[in-house]
Amino acid sequence: LNSGTSGVKNPYNSLEMLPGVSYYASSGQFTLNGLGGNMAETMRVEGQDSTSRIFGTYDYTQMGQPSADSIQEIAYQTSNYAAEFGQAGSVVINMTMRSGTNAYHGTAYDYFVNEDLNAGHPFTSVASGQPGKMRSRNRRQDFGGTLGGPVSIPKLYNGKNKTFFFLSEQSTVQRSASLFTTTLPTSAWLNGDFSTLKNAAGQD
Protein backbone atom coordinates (compact mmCIF):
# COMPACT_ATOMS: atom_id res chain seq x y z
CA LEU A 1 0.00 0.00 0.00
CA ASN A 2 2.85 2.37 0.72
CA SER A 3 4.59 2.06 -2.64
CA GLY A 4 4.18 5.67 -3.72
CA THR A 5 6.67 8.49 -3.37
CA SER A 6 6.87 8.18 0.42
CA GLY A 7 7.10 4.40 0.33
CA VAL A 8 10.15 3.87 -1.87
CA LYS A 9 12.80 2.23 0.32
CA ASN A 10 11.04 3.52 3.44
CA PRO A 11 12.77 2.19 6.58
CA TYR A 12 9.64 2.85 8.64
CA ASN A 13 7.75 0.13 6.77
CA SER A 14 9.23 -2.26 9.32
CA LEU A 15 6.74 -0.73 11.78
CA GLU A 16 4.02 -2.84 10.19
CA MET A 17 5.57 -5.97 11.69
CA LEU A 18 5.12 -4.71 15.26
CA PRO A 19 2.12 -6.09 17.16
CA GLY A 20 -0.67 -3.57 17.70
CA VAL A 21 0.17 -1.34 14.70
CA SER A 22 -2.45 0.13 12.37
CA TYR A 23 -0.87 1.90 9.40
CA TYR A 24 -2.63 4.38 7.10
CA ALA A 25 -0.88 4.44 3.71
CA SER A 26 -2.87 7.42 2.42
CA SER A 27 -1.48 9.76 5.08
CA GLY A 28 1.70 7.97 6.17
CA GLN A 29 0.45 7.94 9.78
CA PHE A 30 0.04 5.03 12.13
CA THR A 31 -1.29 4.13 15.55
CA LEU A 32 0.25 1.65 17.97
CA ASN A 33 -1.70 0.05 20.80
CA GLY A 34 -4.52 2.51 20.11
CA LEU A 35 -2.40 5.65 20.51
CA GLY A 36 -1.65 8.02 17.65
CA GLY A 37 -1.79 11.65 16.52
CA ASN A 38 0.76 14.00 18.02
CA MET A 39 1.54 11.45 20.74
CA ALA A 40 2.34 8.64 18.31
CA GLU A 41 6.08 8.46 18.48
CA THR A 42 9.43 10.00 19.18
CA MET A 43 11.96 9.55 16.40
CA ARG A 44 15.63 9.70 17.19
CA VAL A 45 18.72 9.50 15.03
CA GLU A 46 21.75 8.50 17.09
CA GLY A 47 19.81 9.68 20.16
CA GLN A 48 18.98 13.11 18.71
CA ASP A 49 15.26 13.91 18.48
CA SER A 50 14.19 14.18 14.82
CA THR A 51 10.40 13.99 15.24
CA SER A 52 8.51 16.14 12.73
CA ARG A 53 5.46 18.01 14.06
CA ILE A 54 5.24 20.65 11.35
CA PHE A 55 1.51 19.97 10.89
CA GLY A 56 0.69 20.23 14.58
CA THR A 57 -1.38 17.26 15.65
CA TYR A 58 -0.08 14.84 13.00
CA ASP A 59 3.23 13.09 12.60
CA TYR A 60 4.52 12.61 9.07
CA THR A 61 7.23 9.96 9.26
CA GLN A 62 8.42 10.70 5.72
CA MET A 63 9.71 14.14 6.76
CA GLY A 64 12.29 12.56 9.04
CA GLN A 65 13.09 9.60 6.82
CA PRO A 66 16.79 8.74 6.42
CA SER A 67 17.98 6.70 3.48
CA ALA A 68 17.46 3.01 4.22
CA ASP A 69 21.00 2.23 3.03
CA SER A 70 22.47 4.60 5.61
CA ILE A 71 20.84 2.87 8.60
CA GLN A 72 22.66 0.20 10.59
CA GLU A 73 19.85 -0.64 13.01
CA ILE A 74 16.33 0.47 14.00
CA ALA A 75 15.19 -0.13 17.57
CA TYR A 76 11.54 0.21 18.68
CA GLN A 77 10.46 0.72 22.28
CA THR A 78 6.71 0.40 22.85
CA SER A 79 6.47 0.44 26.65
CA ASN A 80 8.39 0.91 29.90
CA TYR A 81 10.41 3.87 28.64
CA ALA A 82 13.27 5.39 30.53
CA ALA A 83 12.66 8.93 31.83
CA GLU A 84 14.51 10.44 28.87
CA PHE A 85 11.78 9.09 26.56
CA GLY A 86 8.90 10.41 28.65
CA GLN A 87 7.42 12.50 25.81
CA ALA A 88 6.60 9.42 23.70
CA GLY A 89 3.03 8.17 23.65
CA SER A 90 3.19 4.84 21.85
CA VAL A 91 6.66 4.12 20.46
CA VAL A 92 10.22 5.37 20.52
CA ILE A 93 12.09 4.86 17.24
CA ASN A 94 15.86 5.07 17.56
CA MET A 95 18.03 4.70 14.46
CA THR A 96 21.71 3.90 14.54
CA MET A 97 23.48 5.05 11.39
CA ARG A 98 26.24 3.24 9.53
CA SER A 99 29.83 4.43 9.75
CA GLY A 100 32.99 3.96 7.74
CA THR A 101 35.49 1.17 8.31
CA ASN A 102 39.16 0.50 7.60
CA ALA A 103 38.28 -0.59 4.06
CA TYR A 104 36.52 1.33 1.33
CA HIS A 105 33.03 0.02 0.63
CA GLY A 106 30.22 1.39 -1.49
CA THR A 107 26.84 0.53 -2.97
CA ALA A 108 24.72 1.80 -5.85
CA TYR A 109 21.08 1.13 -6.71
CA ASP A 110 18.28 2.26 -8.99
CA TYR A 111 14.68 1.21 -8.35
CA PHE A 112 13.01 1.66 -11.74
CA VAL A 113 9.27 1.79 -12.55
CA ASN A 114 7.70 2.39 -15.97
CA GLU A 115 4.14 1.84 -17.18
CA ASP A 116 5.43 -0.20 -20.15
CA LEU A 117 6.35 -2.91 -17.65
CA ASN A 118 2.82 -3.00 -16.19
CA ALA A 119 -0.21 -4.93 -17.36
CA GLY A 120 -2.85 -2.95 -19.24
CA HIS A 121 -6.11 -1.90 -17.62
CA PRO A 122 -8.87 -4.43 -18.32
CA PHE A 123 -11.65 -3.52 -20.75
CA THR A 124 -9.58 -0.75 -22.36
CA SER A 125 -8.03 -0.29 -25.79
CA VAL A 126 -5.61 2.08 -27.47
CA ALA A 127 -5.99 3.94 -30.76
CA SER A 128 -4.97 0.87 -32.76
CA GLY A 129 -7.87 -1.04 -31.22
CA GLN A 130 -5.75 -3.50 -29.25
CA PRO A 131 -7.73 -4.48 -26.16
CA GLY A 132 -6.33 -4.26 -22.65
CA LYS A 133 -3.42 -2.05 -23.63
CA MET A 134 -4.19 1.24 -21.88
CA ARG A 135 -1.74 1.97 -19.07
CA SER A 136 -1.71 4.92 -16.68
CA ARG A 137 1.51 6.90 -16.82
CA ASN A 138 3.67 5.76 -13.91
CA ARG A 139 7.38 6.52 -14.00
CA ARG A 140 9.51 6.42 -10.91
CA GLN A 141 13.20 6.16 -10.19
CA ASP A 142 14.61 5.83 -6.71
CA PHE A 143 18.37 5.92 -7.03
CA GLY A 144 21.42 6.55 -4.92
CA GLY A 145 24.39 4.97 -3.25
CA THR A 146 26.76 4.91 -0.30
CA LEU A 147 30.50 5.22 0.19
CA GLY A 148 32.53 4.73 3.34
CA GLY A 149 36.08 4.10 4.45
CA PRO A 150 39.09 5.58 6.26
CA VAL A 151 40.06 9.23 5.80
CA SER A 152 43.37 9.28 3.99
CA ILE A 153 45.26 12.26 2.54
CA PRO A 154 48.44 11.09 0.75
CA LYS A 155 51.64 12.37 2.42
CA LEU A 156 49.59 14.35 4.98
CA TYR A 157 47.32 12.11 7.00
CA ASN A 158 46.63 8.39 7.35
CA GLY A 159 43.32 7.85 9.11
CA LYS A 160 43.42 4.06 9.14
CA ASN A 161 42.27 2.86 12.59
CA LYS A 162 41.59 6.53 13.49
CA THR A 163 39.22 8.50 11.30
CA PHE A 164 36.43 7.25 9.07
CA PHE A 165 33.78 8.73 6.81
CA PHE A 166 30.45 7.53 5.46
CA LEU A 167 28.33 9.22 2.77
CA SER A 168 24.84 8.34 1.61
CA GLU A 169 22.69 9.86 -1.14
CA GLN A 170 19.15 8.94 -2.21
CA SER A 171 16.97 10.72 -4.77
CA THR A 172 13.49 9.98 -6.07
CA VAL A 173 11.92 11.19 -9.31
CA GLN A 174 8.28 10.37 -10.02
CA ARG A 175 5.88 11.23 -12.85
CA SER A 176 2.37 9.85 -12.93
CA ALA A 177 -1.03 10.46 -14.49
CA SER A 178 -4.38 8.71 -14.41
CA LEU A 179 -6.24 7.75 -17.58
CA PHE A 180 -9.96 7.07 -17.54
CA THR A 181 -12.97 7.27 -19.81
CA THR A 182 -16.40 8.37 -18.63
CA THR A 183 -19.78 8.80 -20.29
CA LEU A 184 -22.18 11.69 -19.70
CA PRO A 185 -25.84 11.69 -20.75
CA THR A 186 -26.86 13.82 -23.74
CA SER A 187 -29.67 16.33 -23.58
CA ALA A 188 -31.98 13.85 -25.32
CA TRP A 189 -31.24 11.16 -22.75
CA LEU A 190 -31.98 13.57 -19.92
CA ASN A 191 -35.37 14.18 -21.54
CA GLY A 192 -36.08 10.45 -21.78
CA ASP A 193 -35.27 10.04 -25.51
CA PHE A 194 -32.98 7.02 -25.91
CA SER A 195 -33.52 6.56 -29.64
CA THR A 196 -29.85 7.22 -30.40
CA LEU A 197 -28.64 4.26 -28.33
CA LYS A 198 -27.04 1.45 -30.29
CA ASN A 199 -26.31 -2.16 -29.42
CA ALA A 200 -22.90 -3.89 -29.56
CA ALA A 201 -23.32 -4.44 -33.30
CA GLY A 202 -23.92 -0.72 -33.88
CA GLN A 203 -27.61 -1.17 -34.63
CA ASP A 204 -30.34 1.09 -33.32
C-alpha positions as CSV (number, residue, x, y, z in Angstrom):
1,L,0.0,0.0,0.0
2,N,2.9,2.4,0.7
3,S,4.6,2.1,-2.6
4,G,4.2,5.7,-3.7
5,T,6.7,8.5,-3.4
6,S,6.9,8.2,0.4
7,G,7.1,4.4,0.3
8,V,10.2,3.9,-1.9
9,K,12.8,2.2,0.3
10,N,11.0,3.5,3.4
11,P,12.8,2.2,6.6
12,Y,9.6,2.9,8.6
13,N,7.8,0.1,6.8
14,S,9.2,-2.3,9.3
15,L,6.7,-0.7,11.8
16,E,4.0,-2.8,10.2
17,M,5.6,-6.0,11.7
18,L,5.1,-4.7,15.3
19,P,2.1,-6.1,17.2
20,G,-0.7,-3.6,17.7
21,V,0.2,-1.3,14.7
22,S,-2.5,0.1,12.4
23,Y,-0.9,1.9,9.4
24,Y,-2.6,4.4,7.1
25,A,-0.9,4.4,3.7
26,S,-2.9,7.4,2.4
27,S,-1.5,9.8,5.1
28,G,1.7,8.0,6.2
29,Q,0.5,7.9,9.8
30,F,0.0,5.0,12.1
31,T,-1.3,4.1,15.6
32,L,0.2,1.7,18.0
33,N,-1.7,0.1,20.8
34,G,-4.5,2.5,20.1
35,L,-2.4,5.7,20.5
36,G,-1.6,8.0,17.6
37,G,-1.8,11.6,16.5
38,N,0.8,14.0,18.0
39,M,1.5,11.4,20.7
40,A,2.3,8.6,18.3
41,E,6.1,8.5,18.5
42,T,9.4,10.0,19.2
43,M,12.0,9.5,16.4
44,R,15.6,9.7,17.2
45,V,18.7,9.5,15.0
46,E,21.8,8.5,17.1
47,G,19.8,9.7,20.2
48,Q,19.0,13.1,18.7
49,D,15.3,13.9,18.5
50,S,14.2,14.2,14.8
51,T,10.4,14.0,15.2
52,S,8.5,16.1,12.7
53,R,5.5,18.0,14.1
54,I,5.2,20.7,11.4
55,F,1.5,20.0,10.9
56,G,0.7,20.2,14.6
57,T,-1.4,17.3,15.6
58,Y,-0.1,14.8,13.0
59,D,3.2,13.1,12.6
60,Y,4.5,12.6,9.1
61,T,7.2,10.0,9.3
62,Q,8.4,10.7,5.7
63,M,9.7,14.1,6.8
64,G,12.3,12.6,9.0
65,Q,13.1,9.6,6.8
66,P,16.8,8.7,6.4
67,S,18.0,6.7,3.5
68,A,17.5,3.0,4.2
69,D,21.0,2.2,3.0
70,S,22.5,4.6,5.6
71,I,20.8,2.9,8.6
72,Q,22.7,0.2,10.6
73,E,19.8,-0.6,13.0
74,I,16.3,0.5,14.0
75,A,15.2,-0.1,17.6
76,Y,11.5,0.2,18.7
77,Q,10.5,0.7,22.3
78,T,6.7,0.4,22.8
79,S,6.5,0.4,26.6
80,N,8.4,0.9,29.9
81,Y,10.4,3.9,28.6
82,A,13.3,5.4,30.5
83,A,12.7,8.9,31.8
84,E,14.5,10.4,28.9
85,F,11.8,9.1,26.6
86,G,8.9,10.4,28.6
87,Q,7.4,12.5,25.8
88,A,6.6,9.4,23.7
89,G,3.0,8.2,23.7
90,S,3.2,4.8,21.9
91,V,6.7,4.1,20.5
92,V,10.2,5.4,20.5
93,I,12.1,4.9,17.2
94,N,15.9,5.1,17.6
95,M,18.0,4.7,14.5
96,T,21.7,3.9,14.5
97,M,23.5,5.0,11.4
98,R,26.2,3.2,9.5
99,S,29.8,4.4,9.7
100,G,33.0,4.0,7.7
101,T,35.5,1.2,8.3
102,N,39.2,0.5,7.6
103,A,38.3,-0.6,4.1
104,Y,36.5,1.3,1.3
105,H,33.0,0.0,0.6
106,G,30.2,1.4,-1.5
107,T,26.8,0.5,-3.0
108,A,24.7,1.8,-5.8
109,Y,21.1,1.1,-6.7
110,D,18.3,2.3,-9.0
111,Y,14.7,1.2,-8.3
112,F,13.0,1.7,-11.7
113,V,9.3,1.8,-12.5
114,N,7.7,2.4,-16.0
115,E,4.1,1.8,-17.2
116,D,5.4,-0.2,-20.2
117,L,6.3,-2.9,-17.6
118,N,2.8,-3.0,-16.2
119,A,-0.2,-4.9,-17.4
120,G,-2.8,-2.9,-19.2
121,H,-6.1,-1.9,-17.6
122,P,-8.9,-4.4,-18.3
123,F,-11.6,-3.5,-20.8
124,T,-9.6,-0.8,-22.4
125,S,-8.0,-0.3,-25.8
126,V,-5.6,2.1,-27.5
127,A,-6.0,3.9,-30.8
128,S,-5.0,0.9,-32.8
129,G,-7.9,-1.0,-31.2
130,Q,-5.7,-3.5,-29.3
131,P,-7.7,-4.5,-26.2
132,G,-6.3,-4.3,-22.7
133,K,-3.4,-2.1,-23.6
134,M,-4.2,1.2,-21.9
135,R,-1.7,2.0,-19.1
136,S,-1.7,4.9,-16.7
137,R,1.5,6.9,-16.8
138,N,3.7,5.8,-13.9
139,R,7.4,6.5,-14.0
140,R,9.5,6.4,-10.9
141,Q,13.2,6.2,-10.2
142,D,14.6,5.8,-6.7
143,F,18.4,5.9,-7.0
144,G,21.4,6.5,-4.9
145,G,24.4,5.0,-3.2
146,T,26.8,4.9,-0.3
147,L,30.5,5.2,0.2
148,G,32.5,4.7,3.3
149,G,36.1,4.1,4.5
150,P,39.1,5.6,6.3
151,V,40.1,9.2,5.8
152,S,43.4,9.3,4.0
153,I,45.3,12.3,2.5
154,P,48.4,11.1,0.7
155,K,51.6,12.4,2.4
156,L,49.6,14.4,5.0
157,Y,47.3,12.1,7.0
158,N,46.6,8.4,7.4
159,G,43.3,7.9,9.1
160,K,43.4,4.1,9.1
161,N,42.3,2.9,12.6
162,K,41.6,6.5,13.5
163,T,39.2,8.5,11.3
164,F,36.4,7.2,9.1
165,F,33.8,8.7,6.8
166,F,30.4,7.5,5.5
167,L,28.3,9.2,2.8
168,S,24.8,8.3,1.6
169,E,22.7,9.9,-1.1
170,Q,19.1,8.9,-2.2
171,S,17.0,10.7,-4.8
172,T,13.5,10.0,-6.1
173,V,11.9,11.2,-9.3
174,Q,8.3,10.4,-10.0
175,R,5.9,11.2,-12.9
176,S,2.4,9.8,-12.9
177,A,-1.0,10.5,-14.5
178,S,-4.4,8.7,-14.4
179,L,-6.2,7.7,-17.6
180,F,-10.0,7.1,-17.5
181,T,-13.0,7.3,-19.8
182,T,-16.4,8.4,-18.6
183,T,-19.8,8.8,-20.3
184,L,-22.2,11.7,-19.7
185,P,-25.8,11.7,-20.8
186,T,-26.9,13.8,-23.7
187,S,-29.7,16.3,-23.6
188,A,-32.0,13.9,-25.3
189,W,-31.2,11.2,-22.7
190,L,-32.0,13.6,-19.9
191,N,-35.4,14.2,-21.5
192,G,-36.1,10.4,-21.8
193,D,-35.3,10.0,-25.5
194,F,-33.0,7.0,-25.9
195,S,-33.5,6.6,-29.6
196,T,-29.9,7.2,-30.4
197,L,-28.6,4.3,-28.3
198,K,-27.0,1.4,-30.3
199,N,-26.3,-2.2,-29.4
200,A,-22.9,-3.9,-29.6
201,A,-23.3,-4.4,-33.3
202,G,-23.9,-0.7,-33.9
203,Q,-27.6,-1.2,-34.6
204,D,-30.3,1.1,-33.3
